[in-house]
Amino acid sequence: MEGEGSGTISVHNMYANNGSQNTFGYEEAPKVPLSQKAYEILRRRIITRELEPGMVLSEQQVARSLEMSRTPVREALARLQNEKLLKYVPQKGVSVREMTVRDFVDVATLFRALQTFSVSEMIKQGHEFSIDEIVYLHEEQKRKVGDPWRCLELNIEMHTGIAGILGNECIIGVARNMADLVRLAGYVSSRSDFSRAFDQVFKEHDAIIDALRARDLEAFSDALRKHDEGALRRMTRI
């Protein structure tokens, strides 16, 4: 559909009554802005490589494929560009980011540093900390291995949780801002055979969790480094 405007959609919009309830008296589903819907669709297509690296996207093309006006699409593309999943191409629009080996190494190194610093500070300062949520997320990944998208979401939540052990909001914010690049790296490194790749990932996670349980900083750092090295090997075999 053509025309400007970033309207909203709702699964119950045919009964909308400008409030939290419709004319039948029951709660409506939350309304999702079109820009958010466009963002989520494009984000998933980029990370899963449904949109190929280097592919140029124009507002008009995307708006037509999503059956939206250009305004919410423009907002979604700008957000994805800001998150480094897209990059600006002069006189053409934006293109899908490629994940090079150098990109992977840089992202993995920084993400590992956030986790190592948080755990190091907690152990060195003698603070108690729980890893129950981290263990739960690890086990939940194993149960969701048949759903690659959800499994990767849980993987990011687990590692972000490790980075957040110190409770430092700045570190947590940086980790969350990196989440989609880490997720992209995870998808790229495992997409050739997801189940097989994550069998190895789970073994690497076991070593990380064992080190956390033992409060063994050296073992934790070593396990995290080997985890990244394993992901790099899987990526370069594709």
VEXMAR-357015 format. One record per residue (C-alpha): residue in one letter; x, y, z; residue number from 1. Coordinates in Angstrom, 1 decimal. Example, Ala and Ser with C-alpha at 12.3 -4.5 7.8 and 13.67 -1.06 7.14 Angstrom:
! residues 2
{code:A, X:12.3, Y:-4.5, Z:7.8, pos:1}
{code:S, X:13.7, Y:-1.1, Z:7.1, pos:2}
//
This chain:
! residues 238
{code:M, X:0.0, Y:0.0, Z:0.0, pos:1}
{code:E, X:1.2, Y:3.5, Z:-0.8, pos:2}
{code:G, X:1.1, Y:6.7, Z:1.1, pos:3}
{code:E, X:3.0, Y:8.0, Z:4.2, pos:4}
{code:G, X:2.2, Y:7.3, Z:7.8, pos:5}
{code:S, X:3.5, Y:4.9, Z:10.4, pos:6}
{code:G, X:0.2, Y:3.5, Z:11.6, pos:7}
{code:T, X:-0.3, Y:0.5, Z:13.9, pos:8}
{code:I, X:-1.7, Y:-2.9, Z:13.4, pos:9}
{code:S, X:-3.5, Y:-5.2, Z:15.8, pos:10}
{code:V, X:-4.9, Y:-8.7, Z:15.6, pos:11}
{code:H, X:-8.2, Y:-7.3, Z:16.9, pos:12}
{code:N, X:-8.3, Y:-4.0, Z:15.0, pos:13}
{code:M, X:-11.7, Y:-4.7, Z:13.4, pos:14}
{code:Y, X:-13.2, Y:-4.2, Z:16.8, pos:15}
{code:A, X:-11.0, Y:-1.2, Z:17.9, pos:16}
{code:N, X:-12.6, Y:1.2, Z:20.3, pos:17}
{code:N, X:-9.7, Y:3.6, Z:21.1, pos:18}
{code:G, X:-9.1, Y:1.9, Z:24.5, pos:19}
{code:S, X:-7.8, Y:-1.2, Z:26.1, pos:20}
{code:Q, X:-11.0, Y:-3.1, Z:25.5, pos:21}
{code:N, X:-13.0, Y:-3.7, Z:22.3, pos:22}
{code:T, X:-16.8, Y:-3.4, Z:22.0, pos:23}
{code:F, X:-17.2, Y:-7.0, Z:23.3, pos:24}
{code:G, X:-15.5, Y:-6.0, Z:26.6, pos:25}
{code:Y, X:-12.4, Y:-8.1, Z:26.4, pos:26}
{code:E, X:-8.8, Y:-7.0, Z:26.3, pos:27}
{code:E, X:-7.3, Y:-6.2, Z:22.9, pos:28}
{code:A, X:-3.9, Y:-7.5, Z:21.9, pos:29}
{code:P, X:-1.2, Y:-4.8, Z:22.3, pos:30}
{code:K, X:-0.8, Y:-2.7, Z:19.1, pos:31}
{code:V, X:2.5, Y:-3.0, Z:17.3, pos:32}
{code:P, X:3.8, Y:0.0, Z:15.4, pos:33}
{code:L, X:4.4, Y:-0.8, Z:11.8, pos:34}
{code:S, X:8.0, Y:0.4, Z:12.1, pos:35}
{code:Q, X:8.6, Y:-2.2, Z:14.8, pos:36}
{code:K, X:7.0, Y:-4.9, Z:12.8, pos:37}
{code:A, X:9.1, Y:-4.0, Z:9.7, pos:38}
{code:Y, X:12.2, Y:-3.9, Z:11.9, pos:39}
{code:E, X:11.6, Y:-7.3, Z:13.4, pos:40}
{code:I, X:10.9, Y:-8.9, Z:10.0, pos:41}
{code:L, X:14.0, Y:-7.4, Z:8.4, pos:42}
{code:R, X:16.2, Y:-8.1, Z:11.4, pos:43}
{code:R, X:15.3, Y:-11.8, Z:11.3, pos:44}
{code:R, X:15.8, Y:-12.0, Z:7.5, pos:45}
{code:I, X:19.2, Y:-10.4, Z:7.8, pos:46}
{code:I, X:20.4, Y:-12.6, Z:10.7, pos:47}
{code:T, X:19.2, Y:-15.8, Z:9.1, pos:48}
{code:R, X:20.7, Y:-14.8, Z:5.8, pos:49}
{code:E, X:17.3, Y:-14.9, Z:4.0, pos:50}
{code:L, X:18.6, Y:-11.5, Z:2.8, pos:51}
{code:E, X:22.0, Y:-12.2, Z:1.3, pos:52}
{code:P, X:25.1, Y:-10.3, Z:2.4, pos:53}
{code:G, X:25.7, Y:-7.3, Z:0.1, pos:54}
{code:M, X:22.1, Y:-7.2, Z:-1.1, pos:55}
{code:V, X:21.1, Y:-3.6, Z:-1.7, pos:56}
{code:L, X:17.7, Y:-2.6, Z:-0.2, pos:57}
{code:S, X:15.7, Y:0.4, Z:-1.1, pos:58}
{code:E, X:12.8, Y:1.9, Z:0.9, pos:59}
{code:Q, X:10.4, Y:1.5, Z:-2.1, pos:60}
{code:Q, X:11.4, Y:-2.1, Z:-2.7, pos:61}
{code:V, X:11.1, Y:-3.1, Z:1.0, pos:62}
{code:A, X:7.8, Y:-1.2, Z:1.5, pos:63}
{code:R, X:6.3, Y:-3.0, Z:-1.5, pos:64}
{code:S, X:7.4, Y:-6.4, Z:-0.2, pos:65}
{code:L, X:6.1, Y:-5.8, Z:3.3, pos:66}
{code:E, X:2.9, Y:-4.0, Z:2.0, pos:67}
{code:M, X:3.7, Y:-1.0, Z:4.1, pos:68}
{code:S, X:4.1, Y:2.7, Z:3.4, pos:69}
{code:R, X:7.7, Y:4.0, Z:3.2, pos:70}
{code:T, X:7.7, Y:5.9, Z:6.5, pos:71}
{code:P, X:7.8, Y:2.9, Z:8.9, pos:72}
{code:V, X:10.2, Y:1.1, Z:6.5, pos:73}
{code:R, X:12.5, Y:4.1, Z:6.6, pos:74}
{code:E, X:12.5, Y:4.1, Z:10.4, pos:75}
{code:A, X:13.2, Y:0.3, Z:10.5, pos:76}
{code:L, X:16.1, Y:0.6, Z:8.0, pos:77}
{code:A, X:17.6, Y:3.5, Z:9.9, pos:78}
{code:R, X:17.4, Y:1.5, Z:13.1, pos:79}
{code:L, X:19.1, Y:-1.6, Z:11.5, pos:80}
{code:Q, X:21.8, Y:0.7, Z:10.0, pos:81}
{code:N, X:22.4, Y:2.1, Z:13.4, pos:82}
{code:E, X:22.8, Y:-1.4, Z:14.8, pos:83}
{code:K, X:25.3, Y:-2.2, Z:12.1, pos:84}
{code:L, X:23.2, Y:-4.9, Z:10.4, pos:85}
{code:L, X:22.9, Y:-2.6, Z:7.4, pos:86}
{code:K, X:25.3, Y:-0.1, Z:5.9, pos:87}
{code:Y, X:24.7, Y:3.0, Z:3.7, pos:88}
{code:V, X:25.4, Y:2.8, Z:0.0, pos:89}
{code:P, X:25.6, Y:6.2, Z:-1.6, pos:90}
{code:Q, X:22.9, Y:6.8, Z:-4.3, pos:91}
{code:K, X:21.5, Y:3.3, Z:-3.8, pos:92}
{code:G, X:20.2, Y:2.9, Z:-0.3, pos:93}
{code:V, X:21.5, Y:0.4, Z:2.2, pos:94}
{code:S, X:23.0, Y:-3.0, Z:1.9, pos:95}
{code:V, X:23.0, Y:-6.1, Z:4.1, pos:96}
{code:R, X:26.2, Y:-6.3, Z:6.2, pos:97}
{code:E, X:28.6, Y:-9.1, Z:5.5, pos:98}
{code:M, X:30.1, Y:-10.9, Z:8.5, pos:99}
{code:T, X:33.8, Y:-11.3, Z:7.6, pos:100}
{code:V, X:36.3, Y:-13.4, Z:9.6, pos:101}
{code:R, X:37.8, Y:-10.1, Z:10.9, pos:102}
{code:D, X:34.3, Y:-8.9, Z:12.0, pos:103}
{code:F, X:33.7, Y:-12.1, Z:13.8, pos:104}
{code:V, X:37.1, Y:-12.0, Z:15.6, pos:105}
{code:D, X:36.5, Y:-8.4, Z:16.7, pos:106}
{code:V, X:32.9, Y:-9.0, Z:17.9, pos:107}
{code:A, X:33.8, Y:-12.2, Z:19.7, pos:108}
{code:T, X:36.9, Y:-10.6, Z:21.4, pos:109}
{code:L, X:34.9, Y:-7.7, Z:22.7, pos:110}
{code:F, X:32.0, Y:-9.8, Z:23.9, pos:111}
{code:R, X:34.4, Y:-12.2, Z:25.6, pos:112}
{code:A, X:36.2, Y:-9.3, Z:27.3, pos:113}
{code:L, X:32.9, Y:-8.1, Z:28.8, pos:114}
{code:Q, X:32.2, Y:-11.5, Z:30.3, pos:115}
{code:T, X:35.7, Y:-12.0, Z:31.5, pos:116}
{code:F, X:35.9, Y:-8.6, Z:33.2, pos:117}
{code:S, X:32.6, Y:-9.1, Z:35.1, pos:118}
{code:V, X:33.4, Y:-12.6, Z:36.3, pos:119}
{code:S, X:37.0, Y:-11.6, Z:37.2, pos:120}
{code:E, X:35.8, Y:-8.7, Z:39.3, pos:121}
{code:M, X:33.3, Y:-10.8, Z:41.2, pos:122}
{code:I, X:35.8, Y:-13.5, Z:41.9, pos:123}
{code:K, X:38.7, Y:-11.2, Z:42.8, pos:124}
{code:Q, X:36.5, Y:-9.1, Z:45.2, pos:125}
{code:G, X:35.2, Y:-12.3, Z:46.8, pos:126}
{code:H, X:31.5, Y:-11.6, Z:46.0, pos:127}
{code:E, X:28.9, Y:-14.3, Z:46.0, pos:128}
{code:F, X:27.0, Y:-14.7, Z:42.8, pos:129}
{code:S, X:24.4, Y:-17.2, Z:41.5, pos:130}
{code:I, X:24.7, Y:-18.9, Z:38.1, pos:131}
{code:D, X:21.2, Y:-20.6, Z:38.3, pos:132}
{code:E, X:19.8, Y:-18.4, Z:35.5, pos:133}
{code:I, X:22.8, Y:-19.1, Z:33.3, pos:134}
{code:V, X:22.5, Y:-22.8, Z:33.9, pos:135}
{code:Y, X:18.8, Y:-22.7, Z:33.1, pos:136}
{code:L, X:19.4, Y:-20.8, Z:29.8, pos:137}
{code:H, X:22.1, Y:-23.4, Z:28.9, pos:138}
{code:E, X:19.7, Y:-26.3, Z:29.5, pos:139}
{code:E, X:16.9, Y:-24.6, Z:27.7, pos:140}
{code:Q, X:19.1, Y:-24.2, Z:24.6, pos:141}
{code:K, X:19.5, Y:-28.0, Z:24.6, pos:142}
{code:R, X:15.7, Y:-28.4, Z:24.6, pos:143}
{code:K, X:15.2, Y:-25.8, Z:21.8, pos:144}
{code:V, X:18.0, Y:-27.1, Z:19.5, pos:145}
{code:G, X:15.3, Y:-27.9, Z:16.9, pos:146}
{code:D, X:14.4, Y:-24.2, Z:16.7, pos:147}
{code:P, X:17.6, Y:-22.5, Z:15.6, pos:148}
{code:W, X:16.3, Y:-18.9, Z:16.1, pos:149}
{code:R, X:15.1, Y:-19.6, Z:19.6, pos:150}
{code:C, X:18.2, Y:-21.5, Z:20.5, pos:151}
{code:L, X:20.4, Y:-18.6, Z:19.4, pos:152}
{code:E, X:18.2, Y:-16.2, Z:21.4, pos:153}
{code:L, X:18.8, Y:-18.3, Z:24.5, pos:154}
{code:N, X:22.5, Y:-18.4, Z:23.7, pos:155}
{code:I, X:22.8, Y:-14.6, Z:23.6, pos:156}
{code:E, X:20.7, Y:-14.3, Z:26.8, pos:157}
{code:M, X:23.1, Y:-16.8, Z:28.5, pos:158}
{code:H, X:26.3, Y:-14.9, Z:27.5, pos:159}
{code:T, X:24.7, Y:-11.5, Z:28.2, pos:160}
{code:G, X:23.8, Y:-12.9, Z:31.7, pos:161}
{code:I, X:27.4, Y:-13.8, Z:32.3, pos:162}
{code:A, X:28.5, Y:-10.2, Z:31.3, pos:163}
{code:G, X:25.8, Y:-8.9, Z:33.7, pos:164}
{code:I, X:27.0, Y:-10.9, Z:36.7, pos:165}
{code:L, X:28.8, Y:-7.8, Z:38.0, pos:166}
{code:G, X:25.6, Y:-5.8, Z:37.9, pos:167}
{code:N, X:27.3, Y:-3.0, Z:36.0, pos:168}
{code:E, X:24.6, Y:-1.3, Z:33.8, pos:169}
{code:C, X:27.2, Y:0.1, Z:31.3, pos:170}
{code:I, X:28.6, Y:-3.4, Z:30.7, pos:171}
{code:I, X:25.1, Y:-4.8, Z:30.4, pos:172}
{code:G, X:24.1, Y:-2.0, Z:27.9, pos:173}
{code:V, X:27.1, Y:-2.7, Z:25.7, pos:174}
{code:A, X:26.5, Y:-6.4, Z:25.7, pos:175}
{code:R, X:22.8, Y:-5.9, Z:24.7, pos:176}
{code:N, X:23.8, Y:-3.4, Z:22.0, pos:177}
{code:M, X:26.1, Y:-6.1, Z:20.6, pos:178}
{code:A, X:23.5, Y:-8.8, Z:20.8, pos:179}
{code:D, X:22.5, Y:-8.9, Z:17.1, pos:180}
{code:L, X:26.0, Y:-8.9, Z:15.8, pos:181}
{code:V, X:26.8, Y:-11.8, Z:18.1, pos:182}
{code:R, X:23.6, Y:-13.5, Z:17.0, pos:183}
{code:L, X:24.6, Y:-13.0, Z:13.4, pos:184}
{code:A, X:28.0, Y:-14.4, Z:14.0, pos:185}
{code:G, X:26.4, Y:-17.4, Z:15.8, pos:186}
{code:Y, X:24.1, Y:-18.1, Z:12.9, pos:187}
{code:V, X:26.9, Y:-17.7, Z:10.3, pos:188}
{code:S, X:29.1, Y:-20.1, Z:12.2, pos:189}
{code:S, X:26.4, Y:-22.8, Z:12.6, pos:190}
{code:R, X:24.1, Y:-22.6, Z:9.7, pos:191}
{code:S, X:25.6, Y:-25.4, Z:7.6, pos:192}
{code:D, X:24.6, Y:-28.0, Z:10.2, pos:193}
{code:F, X:23.0, Y:-26.4, Z:13.2, pos:194}
{code:S, X:22.4, Y:-29.5, Z:15.3, pos:195}
{code:R, X:25.9, Y:-30.7, Z:14.8, pos:196}
{code:A, X:27.4, Y:-27.3, Z:15.5, pos:197}
{code:F, X:25.4, Y:-26.9, Z:18.7, pos:198}
{code:D, X:26.4, Y:-30.3, Z:20.0, pos:199}
{code:Q, X:29.9, Y:-28.8, Z:20.2, pos:200}
{code:V, X:28.7, Y:-25.5, Z:21.5, pos:201}
{code:F, X:26.9, Y:-27.3, Z:24.4, pos:202}
{code:K, X:30.2, Y:-29.0, Z:25.3, pos:203}
{code:E, X:31.9, Y:-25.6, Z:25.3, pos:204}
{code:H, X:29.2, Y:-24.2, Z:27.5, pos:205}
{code:D, X:29.5, Y:-27.1, Z:29.9, pos:206}
{code:A, X:33.2, Y:-26.2, Z:30.4, pos:207}
{code:I, X:32.3, Y:-22.5, Z:30.9, pos:208}
{code:I, X:29.6, Y:-23.4, Z:33.5, pos:209}
{code:D, X:31.9, Y:-25.9, Z:35.3, pos:210}
{code:A, X:34.5, Y:-23.1, Z:35.7, pos:211}
{code:L, X:31.9, Y:-20.7, Z:37.0, pos:212}
{code:R, X:30.7, Y:-23.2, Z:39.6, pos:213}
{code:A, X:34.3, Y:-23.7, Z:40.7, pos:214}
{code:R, X:34.9, Y:-19.9, Z:40.7, pos:215}
{code:D, X:38.0, Y:-20.7, Z:38.7, pos:216}
{code:L, X:38.9, Y:-17.6, Z:36.8, pos:217}
{code:E, X:41.7, Y:-19.2, Z:34.8, pos:218}
{code:A, X:39.6, Y:-22.1, Z:33.7, pos:219}
{code:F, X:36.7, Y:-19.8, Z:32.9, pos:220}
{code:S, X:38.9, Y:-17.5, Z:30.7, pos:221}
{code:D, X:40.3, Y:-20.6, Z:28.9, pos:222}
{code:A, X:36.9, Y:-22.1, Z:28.3, pos:223}
{code:L, X:35.5, Y:-18.9, Z:26.9, pos:224}
{code:R, X:38.5, Y:-18.5, Z:24.6, pos:225}
{code:K, X:38.1, Y:-22.1, Z:23.4, pos:226}
{code:H, X:34.4, Y:-21.4, Z:22.8, pos:227}
{code:D, X:35.3, Y:-18.5, Z:20.5, pos:228}
{code:E, X:38.0, Y:-20.5, Z:18.7, pos:229}
{code:G, X:35.5, Y:-23.3, Z:18.1, pos:230}
{code:A, X:33.0, Y:-20.8, Z:16.6, pos:231}
{code:L, X:35.7, Y:-19.4, Z:14.4, pos:232}
{code:R, X:36.6, Y:-22.9, Z:13.1, pos:233}
{code:R, X:33.0, Y:-23.7, Z:12.4, pos:234}
{code:M, X:32.6, Y:-20.4, Z:10.5, pos:235}
{code:T, X:35.7, Y:-20.9, Z:8.3, pos:236}
{code:R, X:34.6, Y:-24.4, Z:7.4, pos:237}
{code:I, X:31.4, Y:-23.0, Z:5.7, pos:238}
//
